[in-house]
Amino acid sequence: MAQILVRNLEDQLKDRLKIRARHHRRSMEEEAREILRNALNQEETSSLGLGTEIAEMFRGVGLREGEEIPELHFKMQIPDFEQ
């Protein structure tokens, strides 16, 4: 397996990593690996824009080609803020 060395890590960041590792009952090294895994997995899954992801999620659901959305009619009452 590969190894990396992280130099010039801020003391505060190291302390937070130590606390987080202790909270998850892992070594600091294992916690750092898990953080890297999670960050890189998120990066892979969110390569599309938000609109594209939403469109993909609902592809094939809803209106068919040429079908129109029914118009909604309702009466709005404007509140009287003078009272």
N, CA, C and O of each residue as an XYZ file, in Angstrom:
332
protein
N       0.845     -1.183      0.000
C       0.000      0.000      0.000
C       0.886      1.240      0.000
O       2.015      1.225      0.491
N       0.345      2.303     -0.561
C       1.081      3.560     -0.659
C       1.071      4.300      0.678
O       0.237      4.053      1.549
N       2.023      5.209      0.804
C       2.110      6.039      2.001
C       2.270      7.483      1.579
O       2.844      7.778      0.531
N       1.749      8.395      2.416
C       1.995      9.815      2.201
C       2.409     10.436      3.521
O       2.075      9.930      4.592
N       3.126     11.517      3.436
C       3.553     12.261      4.610
C       3.002     13.666      4.474
O       3.217     14.322      3.454
N       2.297     14.135      5.488
C       1.719     15.482      5.455
C       2.564     16.364      6.357
O       2.625     16.161      7.570
N       3.209     17.336      5.753
C       4.061     18.260      6.513
C       3.316     19.560      6.791
O       2.331     19.882      6.126
N       3.795     20.292      7.770
C       3.288     21.631      8.115
C       1.794     21.644      8.432
O       1.072     22.560      8.037
N       1.349     20.635      9.137
C      -0.037     20.553      9.579
C      -0.200     21.444     10.808
O       0.579     21.341     11.755
N      -1.194     22.307     10.798
C      -1.407     23.207     11.925
C      -1.687     22.408     13.193
O      -2.355     21.374     13.151
N      -1.169     22.896     14.323
C      -1.364     22.207     15.601
C      -2.845     22.040     15.929
O      -3.264     20.994     16.424
N      -3.634     23.080     15.649
C      -5.068     23.025     15.947
C      -5.748     21.929     15.122
O      -6.624     21.228     15.628
N      -5.351     21.778     13.863
C      -5.917     20.742     13.012
C      -5.550     19.355     13.525
O      -6.383     18.449     13.538
N      -4.315     19.198     13.942
C      -3.870     17.913     14.493
C      -4.655     17.583     15.764
O      -5.052     16.437     15.975
N      -4.875     18.583     16.598
C      -5.634     18.361     17.837
C      -7.080     17.945     17.524
O      -7.630     17.058     18.177
N      -7.685     18.590     16.527
C      -9.054     18.236     16.149
C      -9.117     16.823     15.586
O     -10.069     16.089     15.854
N      -8.110     16.438     14.809
C      -8.043     15.080     14.269
C      -7.924     14.066     15.399
O      -8.555     13.010     15.367
N      -7.114     14.393     16.390
C      -6.919     13.501     17.532
C      -8.228     13.307     18.302
O      -8.561     12.190     18.699
N      -8.959     14.394     18.508
C     -10.242     14.332     19.223
C     -11.257     13.523     18.419
O     -11.976     12.683     18.959
N     -11.298     13.800     17.107
C     -12.238     13.074     16.243
C     -11.921     11.583     16.209
O     -12.831     10.755     16.248
N     -10.642     11.235     16.136
C     -10.226      9.832     16.124
C     -10.623      9.155     17.432
O     -11.135      8.036     17.427
N     -10.388      9.824     18.529
C     -10.746      9.264     19.829
C     -12.258      9.048     19.916
O     -12.722      8.045     20.457
N     -13.025     10.012     19.370
C     -14.490      9.903     19.379
C     -14.950      8.674     18.577
O     -15.904      8.003     18.971
N     -14.285      8.381     17.467
C     -14.641      7.229     16.634
C     -13.879      5.963     17.018
O     -14.002      4.930     16.359
N     -13.097      6.052     18.081
C     -12.314      4.917     18.584
C     -11.382      4.343     17.520
O     -11.303      3.134     17.304
N     -10.673      5.281     16.859
C      -9.694      4.907     15.848
C      -8.394      5.622     16.141
O      -8.344      6.570     16.925
N      -7.343      5.148     15.494
C      -6.077      5.874     15.570
C      -6.187      7.127     14.711
O      -7.073      7.221     13.862
N      -5.303      8.079     14.923
C      -5.302      9.289     14.106
C      -5.047      8.935     12.643
O      -5.631      9.536     11.741
N      -4.190      7.977     12.420
C      -3.868      7.549     11.064
C      -5.098      6.967     10.368
O      -5.376      7.306      9.218
N      -5.834      6.097     11.057
C      -7.040      5.501     10.470
C      -8.113      6.567     10.255
O      -8.839      6.523      9.261
N      -8.216      7.512     11.167
C      -9.198      8.588     11.013
C      -8.873      9.435      9.784
O      -9.773      9.813      9.033
N      -7.604      9.731      9.582
C      -7.187     10.507      8.407
C      -7.509      9.741      7.121
O      -7.969     10.333      6.145
N      -7.269      8.427      7.120
C      -7.605      7.618      5.940
C      -9.099      7.675      5.656
O      -9.510      7.817      4.504
N      -9.909      7.566      6.696
C     -11.361      7.580      6.540
C     -11.837      8.936      6.011
O     -12.721      8.990      5.155
N     -11.268     10.009      6.504
C     -11.618     11.349      6.031
C     -11.281     11.479      4.546
O     -12.082     12.002      3.770
N     -10.109     11.010      4.154
C      -9.712     11.064      2.743
C     -10.645     10.223      1.871
O     -11.070     10.663      0.802
N     -10.959      9.009      2.335
C     -11.876      8.149      1.571
C     -13.218      8.843      1.349
O     -13.716      8.903      0.225
N     -13.792      9.359      2.416
C     -15.099     10.011      2.334
C     -15.064     11.228      1.413
O     -15.966     11.416      0.597
N     -14.039     12.042      1.537
C     -13.927     13.241      0.710
C     -13.808     12.884     -0.760
O     -14.430     13.527     -1.605
N     -13.025     11.878     -1.075
C     -12.838     11.501     -2.472
C     -14.050     10.779     -3.035
O     -14.329     10.903     -4.227
N     -14.780     10.027     -2.216
C     -16.008      9.385     -2.683
C     -17.080     10.414     -2.990
O     -17.804     10.269     -3.975
N     -17.199     11.456     -2.165
C     -18.173     12.519     -2.414
C     -17.840     13.243     -3.705
O     -18.736     13.588     -4.475
N     -16.573     13.473     -3.945
C     -16.135     14.174     -5.149
C     -16.550     13.407     -6.398
O     -16.973     14.010     -7.384
N     -16.434     12.089     -6.366
C     -16.792     11.260     -7.519
C     -18.289     11.272     -7.787
O     -18.710     11.277     -8.943
N     -19.093     11.278     -6.739
C     -20.536     11.186     -6.931
C     -21.171     12.509     -7.315
O     -22.265     12.509     -7.879
N     -20.534     13.631     -7.035
C     -21.162     14.920     -7.321
C     -20.457     15.647     -8.462
O     -20.205     16.848     -8.367
N     -20.139     14.933     -9.535
C     -19.446     15.562    -10.651
C     -20.407     16.339    -11.553
O     -19.962     17.165    -12.350
N     -21.713     16.091    -11.443
C     -22.699     16.798    -12.246
C     -23.219     18.004    -11.482
O     -23.108     18.070    -10.258
N     -23.783     18.950    -12.203
C     -24.406     20.096    -11.556
C     -25.707     19.693    -10.881
O     -26.257     18.630    -11.169
N     -26.191     20.524     -9.999
C     -27.394     20.213     -9.235
C     -28.598     19.993    -10.139
O     -29.346     19.033     -9.954
N     -28.791     20.874    -11.117
C     -29.924     20.734    -12.026
C     -29.876     19.431    -12.804
O     -30.897     18.768    -12.985
N     -28.686     19.069    -13.262
C     -28.516     17.825    -14.006
C     -28.805     16.628    -13.114
O     -29.447     15.671    -13.549
N     -28.340     16.671    -11.878
C     -28.602     15.566    -10.953
C     -30.100     15.420    -10.673
O     -30.614     14.303    -10.608
N     -30.798     16.549    -10.509
C     -32.243     16.494    -10.261
C     -32.961     15.939    -11.489
O     -33.860     15.107    -11.366
N     -32.560     16.406    -12.677
C     -33.180     15.912    -13.914
C     -32.967     14.411    -14.064
O     -33.887     13.695    -14.461
N     -31.769     13.924    -13.754
C     -31.480     12.486    -13.835
C     -32.345     11.702    -12.856
O     -32.828     10.614    -13.172
N     -32.536     12.264    -11.666
C     -33.306     11.589    -10.636
C     -34.749     11.370    -11.081
O     -35.347     10.347    -10.750
N     -35.322     12.332    -11.839
C     -36.724     12.258    -12.226
C     -36.924     11.902    -13.697
O     -38.032     12.028    -14.219
N     -35.867     11.462    -14.364
C     -35.999     11.076    -15.772
C     -37.002      9.927    -15.897
O     -36.927      8.946    -15.158
N     -37.934     10.057    -16.830
C     -38.929      9.013    -17.043
C     -40.134      9.114    -16.129
O     -41.056      8.306    -16.231
N     -40.141     10.089    -15.243
C     -41.268     10.275    -14.332
C     -41.976     11.567    -14.723
O     -41.317     12.574    -14.981
N     -43.289     11.555    -14.770
C     -44.003     12.800    -15.010
C     -44.544     12.916    -16.416
O     -45.064     11.949    -16.974
N     -44.422     14.112    -16.993
C     -45.026     14.418    -18.285
C     -44.372     13.652    -19.425
O     -43.182     13.340    -19.406
N     -45.205     13.365    -20.416
C     -44.694     12.737    -21.632
C     -44.530     13.825    -22.684
O     -45.073     14.921    -22.542
N     -43.808     13.530    -23.704
C     -43.558     14.481    -24.790
C     -44.870     15.051    -25.309
O     -45.774     14.290    -25.655
N     -44.994     16.361    -25.371
C     -46.180     17.019    -25.896
C     -47.299     17.208    -24.883
O     -48.253     17.939    -25.152
N     -47.203     16.576    -23.746
C     -48.230     16.698    -22.704
C     -48.074     18.050    -22.009
O     -46.958     18.496    -21.742
N     -49.203     18.695    -21.719
C     -49.141     20.011    -21.088
C     -49.452     19.923    -19.598
O     -50.147     19.015    -19.141
N     -48.933     20.865    -18.875
C     -49.201     20.962    -17.433
C     -50.526     21.692    -17.268
O     -50.705     22.767    -17.842
N     -51.468     21.134    -16.493
C     -52.753     21.825    -16.315
C     -52.552     23.153    -15.573
O     -51.743     23.261    -14.651
N     -53.309     24.142    -16.004
C     -53.202     25.464    -15.407
C     -53.942     25.496    -14.074
O     -55.038     24.946    -13.962
N     -53.369     26.117    -13.089
C     -53.989     26.242    -11.769
C     -54.667     27.607    -11.661
O     -54.093     28.621    -12.059
N     -55.863     27.631    -11.134
C     -56.586     28.885    -10.925
C     -56.942     28.976     -9.448
O     -57.515     28.049     -8.876
N     -56.601     30.091     -8.847
C     -56.997     30.321     -7.463
C     -57.048     31.819     -7.224
O     -56.371     32.594     -7.900
N     -57.854     32.215     -6.260
C     -58.023     33.622     -5.944
C     -57.170     33.956     -4.728
O     -57.247     33.301     -3.689
N     -56.363     34.986     -4.888
C     -55.518     35.421     -3.773
C     -56.161     36.619     -3.085
O     -56.716     37.504     -3.736
N     -56.080     36.629     -1.806
C     -56.539     37.789     -1.055
C     -55.295     38.503     -0.519
O     -54.461     37.919      0.173
N     -55.208     39.766     -0.864
C     -54.074     40.554     -0.406
C     -54.360     40.992      1.021
O     -55.407     41.580      1.289
N     -53.447     40.714      1.935
C     -53.700     41.094      3.332
C     -53.698     42.607      3.496
O     -52.998     43.325      2.783
N     -54.487     43.069      4.439
C     -54.554     44.512      4.750
C     -53.602     44.790      5.895
O     -53.882     44.445      7.043
N     -52.485     45.411      5.585
C     -51.468     45.675      6.590
C     -51.719     47.000      7.328
O     -50.961     47.362      8.228
N     -52.764     47.708      6.954
C     -53.079     49.001      7.556
C     -53.782     48.863      8.886
O     -53.830     49.829      9.647
N     -54.323     47.720      9.192
C     -55.106     47.539     10.435
C     -54.229     47.511     11.640
O     -54.722     47.367     12.759
